[in-house]
C-alpha cells in the first residue's frame, strides 16, 4: 500500500464584511474592527486529498474530478460574490476564514471518494491562513 | 538534535545529497526515458515523488527522511511519507 497526499491550490475573489446580527453595531465594531466594514479579498484555497497509487495510471487521485468538484460546489458559489449577503449557504454565519474553511469542507467532502479529503485551507491574505482537517482532527 | 551543533542535520549535507541523488539525475532530463519510468511506469508527479523517495532513502536513512513534497507547478504538489 502506498498512500500519497495531493494538494491543489485554487483562487477566487469576493467581498464581505464580518458581522454577527445578534450583536449591536457597537459590539460588532469592537469584535471585528475594520473587518466590520465592507471590503474584499483575493482568496486562495488549498485542498489536500489522499489516495493510494493506482499502478496502472500512476495516479493517486483524479485531479480532473477534484477540479470539477471544487469549481462546482465552491468556486461557482463564491467567486465574485458578496459572501455576506448574496451566498445563501453562508447566510447564517459571519464569513470569517474559520467559517469559510468549515463550510467549504462540508460542501466538498460529500463529492469526493469517502475519506479522501484531508485538509482544506482558506488563505485570506498573505498573513491570515485558516486550516481545517475535519471534525475528527485534533 | 545534536547538542554540540544545535542542528538535527547539516543542511549543507542535505543539499549535497539531494543534488547528487535527485537533481543531477532528473534536471533537464527526459523522465520518460529514465529507467525508473520504463517500461509502463508513467512519470506522474505521484510516481516521481516515489522515485525520489527511493533514491533518497538509502542516502539519508529512514530515521532522517520523514516527508518528501514534490511541486509540479505553483498550484499542485504531491507529498509522500513512505510505506
Backbone of each chain as ProteinMPNN parsed JSONL, in Angstrom:
{"seq_chain_A": "XXXXXXXXXXXXXXXXXXXXXXXXXXXXXXXXXXXXXXXXXXXXXXXXXXXXXXXXXXXXXXXXXXXXXXXXXXXXXXXXXXXXXXXXXXXXXXXXXXXXXXXXXXXXXXXXXXXXXXXXXXXXXXXXXXXXXXXXXX", "coords_chain_A": {"N_chain_A": [[0.846, -1.195, 0.0], [0.435, 2.195, -0.745], [0.27, 5.332, 0.173], [-0.479, 8.534, -0.955], [-0.44, 12.098, -0.679], [-2.174, 14.657, -2.229], [-2.04, 18.023, -3.123], [-3.822, 20.803, -4.093], [-4.101, 24.068, -5.415], [-6.419, 26.755, -5.468], [-8.187, 29.736, -6.53], [-10.22, 32.59, -5.667], [-12.156, 35.594, -5.899], [-13.76, 37.811, -3.7], [-16.233, 39.8, -1.977], [-16.863, 40.905, 1.406], [-18.187, 41.432, 4.715], [-17.527, 41.366, 8.175], [-19.89, 40.447, 10.414], [-22.044, 39.906, 13.086], [-25.362, 39.421, 13.372], [-26.624, 39.172, 15.794], [-25.331, 40.768, 17.53], [-24.846, 44.14, 18.728], [-24.349, 47.166, 16.814], [-22.217, 48.577, 17.889], [-20.952, 46.572, 19.36], [-20.282, 44.764, 17.31], [-18.418, 46.308, 15.943], [-16.447, 46.473, 17.849], [-15.699, 43.776, 18.124], [-15.009, 42.917, 15.513], [-13.577, 44.956, 14.354], [-11.91, 46.72, 11.784], [-12.759, 44.943, 9.908], [-15.446, 44.881, 10.043], [-16.327, 46.672, 8.296], [-17.399, 46.91, 4.862], [-15.493, 45.058, 2.582], [-12.949, 43.426, 0.535], [-11.382, 40.34, -0.667], [-8.691, 38.664, -2.353], [-8.979, 35.543, -2.401], [-7.297, 32.461, -1.62], [-7.479, 28.932, -1.952], [-6.518, 25.875, -0.543], [-6.621, 22.469, -1.232], [-6.302, 19.303, 0.083], [-6.051, 15.968, -0.81], [-6.069, 12.465, -0.142], [-4.8, 9.403, -1.427], [-4.484, 6.042, -2.677], [-1.821, 4.78, -4.639], [-2.515, 4.105, -7.97], [-1.408, 1.532, -9.831], [-1.666, 1.234, -12.547], [-2.396, 3.689, -13.733], [-0.62, 5.384, -12.518], [-1.465, 7.343, -10.866], [-2.805, 8.859, -7.873], [-5.089, 10.125, -7.274], [-7.965, 11.54, -8.831], [-7.393, 14.269, -10.452], [-8.741, 15.845, -12.259], [-11.401, 15.352, -11.678], [-11.404, 16.355, -9.088], [-10.836, 19.088, -9.534], [-13.155, 19.758, -10.98], [-15.147, 19.306, -9.074], [-14.472, 21.131, -7.032], [-14.787, 23.505, -8.403], [-17.533, 23.402, -8.985], [-18.919, 23.124, -6.481], [-17.766, 24.985, -4.781], [-16.2, 27.269, -5.939], [-17.89, 28.318, -7.988], [-19.97, 29.149, -6.434], [-19.034, 31.224, -4.876], [-17.196, 32.924, -6.13], [-16.506, 36.207, -7.049], [-18.75, 37.137, -5.708], [-20.672, 38.743, -3.092], [-19.923, 37.626, -0.087], [-21.229, 38.03, 2.271], [-23.855, 38.702, 1.796], [-25.005, 37.65, -0.525], [-24.723, 34.945, -0.804], [-26.443, 32.204, -0.261], [-25.899, 29.851, 1.2], [-24.139, 30.685, 3.108], [-25.47, 32.276, 4.765], [-26.127, 32.23, 7.482], [-23.878, 32.552, 9.042], [-21.087, 34.508, 10.3], [-18.725, 35.523, 7.881], [-16.067, 34.621, 8.478], [-12.623, 33.5, 8.126], [-12.409, 31.077, 9.422], [-15.074, 30.069, 9.463], [-15.522, 29.943, 6.717], [-13.664, 27.988, 5.902], [-14.662, 25.71, 7.228], [-17.233, 25.582, 6.077], [-16.666, 25.241, 3.346], [-15.401, 22.77, 3.453], [-17.579, 21.157, 4.254], [-19.21, 21.388, 2.012], [-17.638, 20.266, 0.017], [-16.698, 17.741, 0.801], [-18.667, 15.576, 0.579], [-18.651, 15.165, -2.146], [-16.403, 13.865, -2.922], [-14.3, 10.852, -3.116], [-14.975, 8.607, -0.426], [-13.639, 9.573, 2.666], [-11.352, 10.683, 1.561], [-10.751, 13.394, 1.589], [-8.493, 15.463, 3.194], [-7.609, 17.935, 4.112], [-8.419, 21.322, 4.26], [-7.746, 24.533, 3.292], [-8.117, 27.954, 3.816], [-6.856, 30.798, 2.478], [-6.725, 33.937, 3.311], [-5.385, 36.37, 3.292], [-1.919, 37.255, 2.723], [-1.09, 37.11, 5.282], [-2.975, 35.781, 6.816], [-4.169, 32.649, 7.427], [-6.341, 29.898, 7.307], [-6.973, 26.776, 8.509], [-8.482, 23.639, 8.092], [-9.131, 20.367, 9.164], [-11.217, 18.648, 9.291], [-13.907, 17.375, 11.398], [-13.036, 15.291, 12.948], [-10.374, 15.643, 13.428], [-7.69, 16.605, 15.638]], "CA_chain_A": [[0.0, 0.0, 0.0], [1.259, 3.39, -0.878], [-0.638, 6.468, 0.242], [0.097, 9.838, -1.295], [-1.334, 13.234, -0.478], [-2.081, 15.617, -3.322], [-2.569, 19.326, -2.72], [-4.098, 21.65, -5.243], [-4.472, 25.42, -4.996], [-7.413, 27.454, -6.292], [-8.386, 31.094, -6.032], [-11.427, 33.319, -6.056], [-12.23, 36.935, -5.337], [-15.1, 38.044, -3.156], [-16.383, 40.823, -0.958], [-17.606, 40.514, 2.61], [-17.924, 42.171, 5.949], [-17.771, 40.493, 9.323], [-20.964, 40.996, 11.239], [-22.982, 38.958, 13.692], [-26.589, 40.212, 13.594], [-27.046, 39.08, 17.193], [-24.612, 41.785, 18.296], [-25.143, 45.527, 18.371], [-23.376, 47.787, 15.913], [-21.04, 48.901, 18.688], [-20.254, 45.317, 19.686], [-19.682, 44.255, 16.071], [-17.238, 47.105, 15.641], [-15.416, 46.111, 18.822], [-15.228, 42.408, 17.874], [-14.461, 42.691, 14.17], [-12.708, 46.057, 13.958], [-12.075, 47.233, 10.419], [-13.419, 43.913, 9.094], [-16.885, 45.153, 10.089], [-16.629, 47.456, 7.083], [-17.401, 46.15, 3.611], [-14.196, 45.014, 1.895], [-12.841, 42.192, -0.249], [-10.107, 39.603, -0.659], [-8.35, 37.661, -3.356], [-8.792, 34.345, -1.592], [-6.757, 31.223, -2.185], [-7.907, 27.726, -1.245], [-5.735, 24.662, -0.783], [-7.355, 21.243, -0.94], [-5.442, 18.118, 0.112], [-6.731, 14.679, -0.826], [-5.17, 11.321, -0.037], [-5.236, 8.246, -2.185], [-3.479, 5.014, -2.94], [-1.303, 4.747, -6.002], [-3.045, 3.147, -8.943], [-0.21, 1.19, -10.607], [-1.926, 1.326, -13.989], [-2.384, 5.085, -14.192], [0.417, 6.169, -11.852], [-2.097, 8.46, -10.169], [-3.408, 8.501, -6.601], [-6.387, 10.8, -7.202], [-8.397, 12.077, -10.116], [-7.332, 15.722, -10.295], [-9.78, 16.442, -13.082], [-12.646, 15.276, -10.905], [-11.278, 17.289, -7.959], [-11.004, 20.445, -10.069], [-14.552, 19.967, -11.346], [-15.945, 19.375, -7.845], [-14.18, 22.394, -6.346], [-15.425, 24.575, -9.186], [-18.992, 23.323, -8.919], [-19.533, 23.306, -5.163], [-17.186, 26.112, -4.037], [-15.839, 28.483, -6.685], [-19.052, 28.887, -8.675], [-20.878, 29.74, -5.443], [-18.482, 32.358, -4.13], [-16.299, 33.807, -6.884], [-17.08, 37.496, -7.437], [-19.991, 37.434, -4.983], [-20.535, 39.285, -1.74], [-20.149, 36.463, 0.775], [-22.053, 38.378, 3.424], [-25.263, 38.99, 1.514], [-25.586, 37.027, -1.722], [-24.471, 33.499, -0.828], [-27.444, 31.648, 0.659], [-25.345, 28.812, 2.072], [-23.341, 31.32, 4.166], [-26.336, 33.314, 5.316], [-26.291, 32.185, 8.936], [-22.612, 32.651, 9.79], [-20.134, 35.538, 9.884], [-17.86, 34.866, 6.895], [-14.666, 34.567, 8.903], [-11.862, 32.424, 7.493], [-12.744, 29.821, 10.103], [-16.358, 29.57, 8.978], [-15.399, 29.587, 5.298], [-12.961, 26.707, 5.79], [-15.594, 24.643, 7.636], [-18.323, 25.494, 5.102], [-16.14, 24.665, 2.098], [-15.206, 21.335, 3.742], [-18.898, 20.491, 4.241], [-19.72, 21.349, 0.635], [-16.783, 19.474, -0.882], [-16.415, 16.382, 1.288], [-19.557, 14.534, 0.029], [-18.478, 14.981, -3.595], [-15.129, 13.176, -3.153], [-14.279, 9.484, -2.585], [-15.137, 8.626, 1.035], [-12.435, 9.627, 3.499], [-10.15, 11.136, 0.844], [-10.433, 14.802, 1.881], [-7.644, 15.509, 4.38], [-7.228, 19.258, 4.601], [-8.926, 22.432, 3.472], [-7.123, 25.749, 3.792], [-8.535, 29.22, 3.232], [-5.81, 31.809, 2.636], [-7.47, 35.175, 3.115], [-4.334, 37.309, 2.892], [-0.602, 36.638, 2.945], [-0.848, 36.984, 6.724], [-4.033, 35.048, 7.515], [-4.457, 31.344, 6.845], [-7.274, 29.141, 8.146], [-6.795, 25.393, 8.075], [-9.437, 22.719, 8.71], [-8.857, 18.97, 8.818], [-12.408, 17.863, 9.575], [-14.323, 17.361, 12.794], [-12.353, 14.225, 13.688], [-8.978, 16.008, 13.697], [-7.451, 17.277, 16.909]], "C_chain_A": [[0.883, 1.247, 0.0], [0.35, 4.611, -0.936], [0.117, 7.753, -0.085], [-0.935, 10.919, -1.024], [-1.089, 14.259, -1.578], [-2.739, 16.924, -2.9], [-2.662, 20.234, -3.925], [-4.539, 23.019, -4.73], [-5.429, 26.055, -6.01], [-7.52, 28.887, -5.784], [-9.73, 31.651, -6.472], [-11.365, 34.694, -5.391], [-13.648, 37.179, -4.855], [-15.066, 39.19, -2.154], [-17.05, 40.237, 0.272], [-17.443, 41.584, 3.689], [-18.238, 41.219, 7.084], [-18.782, 41.159, 10.241], [-21.778, 39.843, 11.8], [-24.247, 39.735, 14.038], [-27.105, 40.143, 15.022], [-26.38, 40.145, 18.054], [-25.02, 43.183, 17.845], [-24.056, 46.045, 17.434], [-22.075, 48.076, 16.663], [-20.229, 47.647, 18.998], [-19.589, 44.716, 18.443], [-18.399, 45.001, 15.754], [-16.093, 46.747, 16.585], [-14.821, 44.745, 18.49], [-14.455, 42.316, 16.552], [-13.588, 43.835, 13.66], [-12.977, 46.511, 12.536], [-12.744, 46.213, 9.505], [-14.938, 44.021, 9.156], [-17.301, 45.987, 8.88], [-16.617, 46.541, 5.855], [-16.032, 46.219, 2.954], [-14.098, 43.698, 1.143], [-11.467, 41.569, -0.159], [-9.94, 38.848, -1.976], [-7.982, 36.395, -2.588], [-8.031, 33.276, -2.367], [-7.273, 30.059, -1.332], [-6.907, 26.623, -1.561], [-6.568, 23.464, -0.366], [-6.375, 20.081, -0.996], [-6.303, 16.867, 0.144], [-5.688, 13.571, -0.76], [-5.714, 10.181, -0.875], [-4.105, 7.249, -2.332], [-3.079, 5.041, -4.406], [-2.023, 3.682, -6.825], [-1.893, 2.779, -9.872], [-0.427, 1.304, -12.113], [-1.789, 2.766, -14.477], [-1.222, 5.873, -13.626], [-0.15, 7.34, -11.086], [-2.746, 7.972, -8.873], [-4.743, 9.202, -6.382], [-6.7, 11.343, -8.579], [-8.464, 13.603, -10.0], [-8.391, 16.43, -11.13], [-11.107, 16.467, -12.348], [-12.598, 16.24, -9.725], [-11.497, 18.725, -8.435], [-12.477, 20.738, -10.364], [-15.423, 20.122, -10.1], [-15.723, 20.7, -7.121], [-14.852, 23.554, -7.081], [-16.933, 24.587, -8.949], [-19.528, 23.68, -7.534], [-18.935, 24.463, -4.37], [-17.064, 27.347, -4.935], [-17.048, 29.128, -7.356], [-20.015, 29.564, -7.7], [-20.359, 31.045, -4.854], [-17.697, 33.355, -4.973], [-17.043, 35.034, -7.39], [-18.498, 37.7, -6.886], [-19.648, 38.158, -3.68], [-20.91, 38.168, -0.767], [-21.146, 36.77, 1.886], [-23.527, 38.531, 3.083], [-25.846, 38.189, 0.353], [-25.332, 35.526, -1.806], [-25.366, 32.837, 0.223], [-26.832, 30.687, 1.665], [-24.484, 29.387, 3.192], [-24.167, 32.323, 4.963], [-26.289, 33.383, 6.844], [-24.996, 32.342, 9.722], [-21.825, 33.884, 9.358], [-19.084, 34.883, 8.993], [-16.387, 35.034, 7.255], [-13.948, 33.468, 8.125], [-12.185, 31.08, 8.111], [-14.043, 29.229, 9.555], [-16.293, 29.189, 7.504], [-14.729, 28.224, 5.145], [-13.894, 25.548, 6.146], [-16.709, 24.465, 6.605], [-17.83, 24.832, 3.823], [-15.901, 23.156, 2.276], [-16.535, 20.594, 3.63], [-19.449, 20.383, 2.833], [-18.953, 20.326, -0.195], [-16.72, 18.003, -0.491], [-17.331, 15.323, 0.672], [-19.352, 14.272, -1.46], [-17.235, 14.165, -3.93], [-15.216, 11.738, -2.659], [-14.218, 9.506, -1.046], [-13.79, 8.632, 1.742], [-11.217, 10.22, 2.818], [-9.781, 12.581, 1.157], [-9.681, 14.883, 3.206], [-7.498, 16.901, 4.978], [-7.844, 20.299, 3.682], [-8.426, 23.73, 4.09], [-7.694, 26.947, 3.056], [-7.451, 30.241, 3.535], [-6.453, 33.142, 2.276], [-6.542, 36.291, 2.641], [-3.007, 36.597, 3.093], [-0.35, 36.398, 4.433], [-1.829, 36.069, 7.435], [-4.425, 33.784, 6.773], [-5.295, 30.534, 7.819], [-7.326, 27.708, 7.632], [-7.755, 24.485, 8.834], [-9.158, 21.314, 8.226], [-10.034, 18.069, 9.179], [-12.666, 17.767, 11.069], [-13.543, 16.339, 13.616], [-10.935, 14.616, 14.077], [-8.853, 16.699, 15.041], [-6.709, 18.581, 16.687]], "O_chain_A": [[1.92, 1.313, 0.659], [-0.264, 4.891, -1.966], [1.199, 8.015, 0.44], [-2.141, 10.69, -1.124], [0.044, 14.672, -1.826], [-3.856, 16.93, -2.383], [-1.702, 20.407, -4.675], [-5.259, 23.117, -3.737], [-5.272, 25.914, -7.223], [-6.996, 29.208, -4.717], [-10.297, 31.251, -7.489], [-10.61, 34.91, -4.443], [-14.616, 36.803, -5.516], [-14.029, 39.506, -1.57], [-17.718, 39.206, 0.2], [-16.647, 42.513, 3.556], [-19.115, 40.364, 6.964], [-18.572, 42.254, 10.763], [-22.152, 38.921, 11.076], [-24.216, 40.613, 14.901], [-27.932, 40.961, 15.424], [-26.811, 40.398, 19.178], [-25.48, 43.377, 16.72], [-22.994, 45.44, 17.286], [-20.981, 47.851, 16.147], [-19.001, 47.644, 18.914], [-18.466, 44.218, 18.517], [-17.408, 44.398, 15.343], [-14.928, 46.718, 16.187], [-13.606, 44.557, 18.558], [-13.384, 41.712, 16.488], [-12.925, 43.69, 12.633], [-14.128, 46.669, 12.131], [-13.245, 46.574, 8.441], [-15.643, 43.338, 8.413], [-18.47, 46.006, 8.493], [-15.914, 45.532, 5.823], [-15.471, 47.302, 2.787], [-15.06, 42.93, 1.113], [-10.518, 42.168, 0.348], [-10.914, 38.453, -2.618], [-6.836, 36.203, -2.183], [-8.108, 33.196, -3.593], [-7.473, 30.206, -0.126], [-6.497, 26.457, -2.71], [-7.15, 23.445, 0.719], [-5.691, 19.891, -2.002], [-7.17, 16.716, 1.005], [-4.572, 13.718, -1.257], [-6.925, 10.013, -1.015], [-2.933, 7.57, -2.137], [-3.898, 5.292, -5.29], [-2.122, 2.521, -6.427], [-1.436, 3.629, -10.636], [0.534, 1.454, -12.868], [-1.153, 3.032, -15.496], [-0.858, 6.915, -14.171], [0.59, 8.241, -10.692], [-3.182, 6.824, -8.78], [-5.449, 8.91, -5.417], [-5.804, 11.575, -9.39], [-9.451, 14.159, -9.518], [-8.881, 17.493, -10.748], [-11.84, 17.456, -12.384], [-13.601, 16.868, -9.387], [-12.246, 19.485, -7.82], [-12.985, 21.813, -10.047], [-16.324, 20.959, -10.065], [-16.677, 21.321, -6.651], [-15.41, 24.46, -6.463], [-17.533, 25.641, -8.741], [-20.482, 24.449, -7.418], [-19.528, 24.891, -3.381], [-17.743, 28.35, -4.715], [-17.212, 30.347, -7.301], [-20.783, 30.445, -8.089], [-21.138, 31.876, -4.389], [-17.546, 34.511, -4.579], [-18.068, 34.926, -8.064], [-19.334, 38.348, -7.516], [-18.499, 38.178, -3.237], [-22.081, 37.812, -0.644], [-21.826, 35.872, 2.383], [-24.371, 38.497, 3.978], [-27.066, 38.06, 0.253], [-25.699, 34.901, -2.801], [-25.095, 32.897, 1.422], [-27.194, 30.697, 2.841], [-24.13, 28.67, 4.128], [-23.629, 33.116, 5.736], [-26.398, 34.462, 7.427], [-25.013, 32.271, 10.951], [-21.878, 34.275, 8.192], [-18.599, 33.797, 9.313], [-15.58, 35.516, 6.46], [-14.593, 32.602, 7.532], [-12.232, 30.063, 7.418], [-14.107, 28.045, 9.225], [-16.931, 28.225, 7.082], [-15.177, 27.398, 4.35], [-13.918, 24.529, 5.455], [-17.09, 23.337, 6.29], [-18.503, 23.958, 3.276], [-16.164, 22.368, 1.368], [-16.618, 19.542, 2.996], [-20.091, 19.389, 2.493], [-19.537, 19.609, -1.008], [-16.692, 17.125, -1.354], [-16.843, 14.266, 0.273], [-19.828, 13.263, -1.981], [-17.025, 13.806, -5.088], [-16.103, 11.416, -1.868], [-13.506, 10.315, -0.452], [-12.918, 7.81, 1.459], [-10.144, 10.266, 3.42], [-8.62, 12.963, 1.01], [-10.181, 14.419, 4.231], [-7.292, 17.051, 6.183], [-7.791, 20.164, 2.46], [-8.655, 23.993, 5.27], [-7.751, 26.962, 1.826], [-7.156, 30.52, 4.697], [-6.694, 33.44, 1.106], [-6.863, 37.046, 1.724], [-2.971, 35.466, 3.578], [0.498, 35.586, 4.802], [-1.553, 35.619, 8.548], [-4.937, 33.828, 5.655], [-5.0, 30.487, 9.013], [-7.675, 27.457, 6.478], [-7.839, 24.545, 10.06], [-8.971, 21.084, 7.032], [-9.865, 16.862, 9.352], [-11.791, 18.032, 11.893], [-13.399, 16.491, 14.829], [-10.345, 13.993, 14.96], [-9.807, 17.31, 15.524], [-6.414, 19.295, 17.645]]}, "seq_chain_B": "XXXXXXXXXXXXXXXXXXXXXXXXXXXXXXXXXXXXXXXXXXXXXXXXXXXXXXXXXXXXXXXXXXXXXXXXXXXXXXXXXXX", "coords_chain_B": {"N_chain_B": [[18.392, 16.159, 17.751], [21.607, 17.469, 17.749], [23.572, 18.036, 20.422], [25.882, 19.522, 20.511], [26.18, 20.923, 18.065], [23.69, 22.035, 17.772], [22.03, 21.321, 15.744], [19.759, 19.328, 13.782], [20.302, 18.126, 11.413], [22.971, 18.551, 9.124], [22.447, 21.043, 6.957], [23.808, 21.69, 4.666], [24.882, 19.283, 3.95], [22.497, 17.916, 3.394], [21.614, 19.352, 1.17], [23.628, 18.689, -0.647], [23.314, 15.924, -0.852], [20.699, 15.702, -1.922], [21.064, 17.01, -4.315], [22.981, 15.336, -5.578], [21.621, 12.859, -5.667], [19.086, 13.294, -6.774], [18.582, 15.802, -8.208], [20.65, 15.994, -10.129], [20.101, 13.785, -11.582], [17.495, 14.077, -12.626], [17.105, 16.708, -13.527], [16.551, 18.676, -16.347], [16.217, 16.386, -17.835], [14.881, 13.677, -19.801], [12.158, 12.416, -18.495], [10.568, 10.252, -19.145], [12.372, 8.576, -20.322], [13.968, 7.72, -18.323], [15.303, 5.014, -16.385], [13.68, 4.456, -14.167], [11.136, 4.86, -15.089], [10.565, 3.293, -17.245], [9.712, 0.079, -18.484], [6.346, 1.227, -18.907], [5.772, 2.474, -16.469], [4.372, 5.4, -15.613], [5.549, 8.728, -15.704], [4.146, 10.327, -13.659], [3.485, 12.94, -11.24], [3.042, 11.701, -8.827], [4.372, 9.205, -9.158], [6.929, 10.177, -9.587], [7.605, 11.391, -7.189], [7.742, 9.196, -5.571], [9.86, 7.837, -6.764], [11.911, 9.653, -6.242], [11.922, 9.458, -3.484], [12.76, 6.774, -3.168], [15.339, 7.01, -4.111], [16.493, 8.764, -2.314], [16.222, 7.613, 0.196], [18.173, 5.518, 0.86], [20.409, 7.148, 1.128], [19.881, 8.961, 3.166], [18.671, 7.528, 5.18], [16.082, 5.831, 7.071], [15.523, 7.035, 9.487], [15.972, 9.659, 9.169], [14.806, 10.618, 6.808], [11.767, 11.947, 6.393], [9.555, 13.179, 5.149], [8.498, 13.877, 1.852], [8.033, 16.339, -0.477], [6.815, 17.129, -3.593], [6.678, 19.588, -5.937], [4.717, 20.189, -8.711], [3.869, 22.359, -10.179], [3.16, 25.845, -9.427], [0.603, 25.483, -8.355], [0.156, 22.92, -7.53], [1.066, 20.08, -5.632], [2.579, 16.947, -4.57], [2.698, 14.847, -1.753], [4.7, 12.518, 0.046], [5.16, 9.982, 2.427], [6.477, 7.664, 2.586], [6.29, 4.044, 2.875]], "CA_chain_B": [[19.223, 17.359, 17.967], [22.984, 17.299, 18.179], [23.709, 19.038, 21.484], [27.046, 20.372, 20.282], [25.981, 21.837, 16.933], [22.357, 22.622, 17.775], [21.376, 21.002, 14.481], [19.274, 17.966, 13.585], [21.1, 17.638, 10.285], [23.73, 19.575, 8.411], [21.668, 21.347, 5.755], [24.707, 21.66, 3.507], [24.95, 17.88, 3.554], [21.215, 17.589, 2.761], [21.615, 19.959, -0.164], [24.547, 17.912, -1.476], [22.711, 14.604, -1.077], [19.561, 15.86, -2.832], [21.609, 17.347, -5.632], [23.63, 14.166, -6.167], [20.716, 11.722, -5.862], [17.842, 13.623, -7.484], [18.621, 16.914, -9.161], [21.525, 15.709, -11.265], [19.507, 12.722, -12.391], [16.239, 14.426, -13.294], [17.055, 18.071, -14.067], [16.739, 18.749, -17.803], [16.256, 15.032, -18.394], [13.622, 13.139, -20.306], [11.738, 11.492, -17.443], [10.039, 9.019, -19.759], [13.49, 7.718, -20.729], [14.705, 7.28, -17.134], [14.994, 3.613, -16.056], [12.574, 4.383, -13.202], [9.827, 5.026, -15.724], [10.371, 2.424, -18.408], [8.573, 0.397, -19.32], [4.998, 1.126, -18.364], [5.526, 3.321, -15.302], [4.186, 6.74, -16.169], [6.18, 9.711, -14.812], [3.268, 11.271, -12.974], [4.112, 13.518, -10.056], [2.985, 10.663, -7.798], [5.457, 8.247, -9.363], [8.215, 10.856, -9.473], [7.922, 11.616, -5.773], [8.16, 7.896, -5.023], [11.208, 7.571, -7.271], [12.834, 10.498, -5.482], [11.998, 8.852, -2.147], [13.583, 5.561, -3.239], [16.73, 7.42, -4.327], [16.996, 9.481, -1.131], [16.15, 6.81, 1.425], [19.453, 4.904, 1.249], [21.413, 8.176, 1.437], [19.552, 9.66, 4.412], [18.236, 6.578, 6.203], [14.677, 6.013, 7.429], [15.353, 7.859, 10.685], [16.119, 11.076, 8.813], [13.878, 11.005, 5.738], [10.45, 11.928, 7.024], [8.492, 13.587, 4.231], [9.005, 14.425, 0.595], [6.997, 17.089, -1.201], [7.242, 17.458, -4.955], [5.808, 20.569, -6.594], [4.682, 20.089, -10.168], [3.793, 23.761, -10.579], [2.8, 26.58, -8.202], [-0.728, 25.186, -7.829], [-0.05, 21.489, -7.28], [2.171, 19.249, -5.172], [2.274, 15.638, -4.004], [3.525, 14.513, -0.591], [4.86, 11.092, 0.297], [5.814, 9.697, 3.699], [6.997, 6.295, 2.544], [5.327, 2.998, 3.222]], "C_chain_B": [[20.62, 16.956, 18.423], [23.28, 18.428, 19.172], [24.857, 20.002, 21.195], [26.8, 21.398, 19.174], [24.659, 22.574, 17.004], [21.594, 22.33, 16.503], [20.868, 19.56, 14.494], [20.037, 17.315, 12.432], [21.824, 18.814, 9.659], [23.022, 19.846, 7.078], [22.537, 21.381, 4.504], [24.843, 20.23, 3.001], [23.659, 17.472, 2.839], [21.169, 18.12, 1.325], [22.482, 19.145, -1.128], [23.924, 16.557, -1.84], [21.569, 14.692, -2.094], [20.06, 16.176, -4.239], [22.187, 16.11, -6.317], [22.613, 13.087, -6.546], [19.558, 12.054, -6.803], [18.057, 14.653, -8.593], [19.461, 16.555, -10.384], [20.945, 14.619, -12.169], [18.328, 13.215, -13.232], [16.231, 15.807, -13.953], [17.401, 18.07, -15.553], [16.859, 17.375, -18.447], [14.886, 14.669, -18.955], [13.155, 12.071, -19.318], [11.226, 10.181, -18.018], [11.15, 8.038, -20.133], [14.288, 7.21, -19.525], [14.319, 5.837, -16.798], [13.881, 3.453, -15.02], [11.222, 4.283, -13.904], [9.668, 4.214, -17.004], [10.523, 0.982, -17.973], [7.291, 0.432, -18.486], [4.726, 1.947, -17.109], [5.524, 4.774, -15.758], [4.778, 7.775, -15.207], [5.216, 10.781, -14.313], [4.026, 11.866, -11.795], [4.109, 12.513, -8.908], [4.142, 9.676, -7.945], [6.829, 8.904, -9.203], [8.585, 11.087, -8.005], [8.351, 10.297, -5.126], [9.554, 7.504, -5.511], [12.24, 8.379, -6.483], [13.015, 9.958, -4.068], [12.936, 7.643, -2.164], [15.065, 5.895, -3.441], [17.334, 8.04, -3.07], [17.123, 8.578, 0.087], [17.491, 6.164, 1.795], [20.523, 5.926, 1.617], [21.176, 8.804, 2.806], [19.203, 8.694, 5.545], [16.825, 6.891, 6.656], [14.488, 6.89, 8.673], [15.451, 9.35, 10.346], [15.161, 11.52, 7.715], [12.455, 10.843, 6.246], [9.331, 12.208, 6.035], [9.12, 14.163, 2.968], [7.839, 15.092, -0.133], [7.549, 17.487, -2.559], [6.217, 18.398, -5.581], [5.874, 20.346, -8.106], [4.633, 21.481, -10.799], [3.292, 24.517, -9.346], [1.44, 26.204, -7.605], [-0.897, 23.725, -7.428], [1.223, 20.82, -6.756], [1.662, 17.93, -4.616], [3.241, 15.377, -2.861], [3.534, 13.011, -0.372], [5.636, 10.914, 1.589], [6.35, 8.277, 3.746], [5.907, 5.286, 2.833], [4.74, 2.313, 2.007]], "O_chain_B": [[20.778, 16.192, 19.375], [23.246, 19.608, 18.822], [24.807, 21.166, 21.592], [27.15, 22.57, 19.304], [24.5, 23.621, 16.377], [20.613, 23.009, 16.201], [21.46, 18.686, 15.127], [20.37, 16.131, 12.469], [21.328, 19.941, 9.673], [22.999, 18.995, 6.189], [22.05, 21.128, 3.402], [24.911, 19.986, 1.797], [23.696, 16.782, 1.82], [20.744, 17.427, 0.401], [22.112, 18.94, -2.284], [24.001, 16.11, -2.984], [21.476, 13.872, -3.008], [19.533, 15.663, -5.226], [21.916, 15.862, -7.492], [22.718, 12.472, -7.607], [19.098, 11.189, -7.547], [17.754, 14.404, -9.76], [19.049, 16.777, -11.522], [21.257, 14.545, -13.357], [18.175, 12.83, -14.391], [15.426, 16.05, -14.851], [18.426, 17.523, -15.958], [17.518, 17.215, -19.475], [13.874, 15.283, -18.618], [13.684, 10.96, -19.3], [11.434, 9.118, -17.433], [10.917, 6.834, -20.25], [15.177, 6.372, -19.677], [13.15, 5.468, -16.909], [13.207, 2.423, -14.996], [10.281, 3.692, -13.374], [8.726, 4.436, -17.764], [11.396, 0.684, -17.158], [7.182, -0.262, -17.476], [3.569, 2.105, -16.719], [6.533, 5.302, -16.224], [4.526, 7.701, -14.004], [5.432, 11.976, -14.513], [5.076, 11.36, -11.399], [5.046, 12.469, -8.111], [4.814, 9.353, -6.966], [7.776, 8.269, -8.741], [9.754, 10.987, -7.634], [9.212, 10.279, -4.246], [10.335, 6.913, -4.766], [13.296, 7.869, -6.107], [14.115, 9.991, -3.517], [13.796, 7.499, -1.295], [15.939, 5.152, -2.996], [18.52, 7.873, -2.789], [18.021, 8.754, 0.911], [17.906, 6.258, 2.95], [21.456, 5.598, 2.351], [22.12, 9.138, 3.522], [19.41, 9.0, 6.719], [16.4, 8.046, 6.64], [13.402, 7.43, 8.884], [15.057, 10.2, 11.146], [14.746, 12.679, 7.691], [11.999, 9.728, 6.498], [8.285, 11.56, 6.07], [10.141, 14.848, 3.019], [6.799, 14.477, -0.367], [8.611, 18.102, -2.66], [5.046, 18.05, -5.735], [6.954, 20.319, -8.695], [5.273, 21.739, -11.819], [3.024, 23.895, -8.318], [1.151, 26.568, -6.465], [-1.989, 23.327, -7.022], [2.301, 20.96, -7.332], [0.496, 17.796, -4.244], [4.438, 15.642, -2.968], [2.532, 12.324, -0.572], [6.634, 11.593, 1.828], [6.641, 7.751, 4.82], [4.742, 5.643, 3.012], [3.914, 1.411, 2.145]]}, "name": "protein", "num_of_chains": 2, "seq": "XXXXXXXXXXXXXXXXXXXXXXXXXXXXXXXXXXXXXXXXXXXXXXXXXXXXXXXXXXXXXXXXXXXXXXXXXXXXXXXXXXXXXXXXXXXXXXXXXXXXXXXXXXXXXXXXXXXXXXXXXXXXXXXXXXXXXXXXXXXXXXXXXXXXXXXXXXXXXXXXXXXXXXXXXXXXXXXXXXXXXXXXXXXXXXXXXXXXXXXXXXXXXXXXXXXXXXXXXXXXX"}
